[in-house]
Amino acid sequence: MKNILDMSINEVKDAIAAVGLKGYKADQVLDWIYRKKIFDFHEMTNISKKDAGLLGSRFSIDIPKTTDNLRSSDGTLKYLLELADGNVVESVLMEYSYGYSICISSQAGCRMNCSFCASGKDGLARNLTPGEMTGQILAVSAASGCEISRVVVMGTGEPFDNYDNFIKFIETTNDRQGLDIGQRKLTVSTCGIIPRIYDFADYNSQVNLAISLHGTDNESRSRTMPVNKSYPIEKLIHACRYYINKTNRRLSFEYALMPGINDSIEKAEELAKLLKGMLCYVNIIPVNRIDGVTYKGDPKANVLRFYDILGKHGIHTTVRRELGTDIGAACGQLRRSHADKVQHRNRQG
């Protein structure tokens, strides 16, 4: 049975017409799903029981099931969501002055294995479908009662390792009969899958692109990000310059400060030199603590020192506001804790 959420808006219209229903029925179904957050054809009160039965026999509306959630003292909500096959992913709901933003996952697990991230510690289970990405937004919105106005694809997984499904997801999210979230309110983060950066540049959307950099040379970057061995930093920067020239859009570089690896005065100077002349800004991230990794959060003084050096060289820089630190809101942490509990129960059984 086909999940309607996996279809584009036009595919939904074509599929519903193909079963013999009039075109306005598709408009009604889309309104119930994306506006009213109703996921059962029989609860769509302006659709006859006969038509609801027909739709239910041909299509499903599968959204992830909320299995756990944590609330931070700052109001951040983290959800563990179970997919139809039993895989679990994470989504984080954050409140800002402009409204609610959600961070969603693009894969169940991750094969990038960055040393500072919990997402890849157990490897990649599988890619998420477009509907499973959209479903996270719908599920969290329905569970929280919050209208979500911005989306960042920075949760578990590497979006550009699931590129085709990600592109279909943003098209449905942006569509007026879908979630109707403007492309400029969507952000995707990649660790540096260079061929897809070129593809995304040529796609020429208004979606914001963030690059997880975290190093200024191949030696230091490869220590924490194995992807750099396949896509070295000089080729990555070349791809980033191509993206900027092609789209005339500003890039964001994510830079997690890791003591003794990339947080020195010299590294700040190297980073400024690397990015000189680019239409970009740097988002400094105090590194998250995760089990099994020896990094500790950088002292505030070191963060500010790094910030000041970049500013001296004219690099626009921000320090990421830390949300949900008391609930482990960084991607992968709740999912990994869930996996540990399951393994423990299996051993006990």
Order of alpha helices (4+ residues) and beta strands (2+ residues): beta-alpha-alpha-alpha-beta-beta-beta-beta-beta-beta-beta-alpha-beta-alpha-beta-alpha-beta-alpha-alpha-alpha-beta-alpha-beta-alpha-beta-alpha
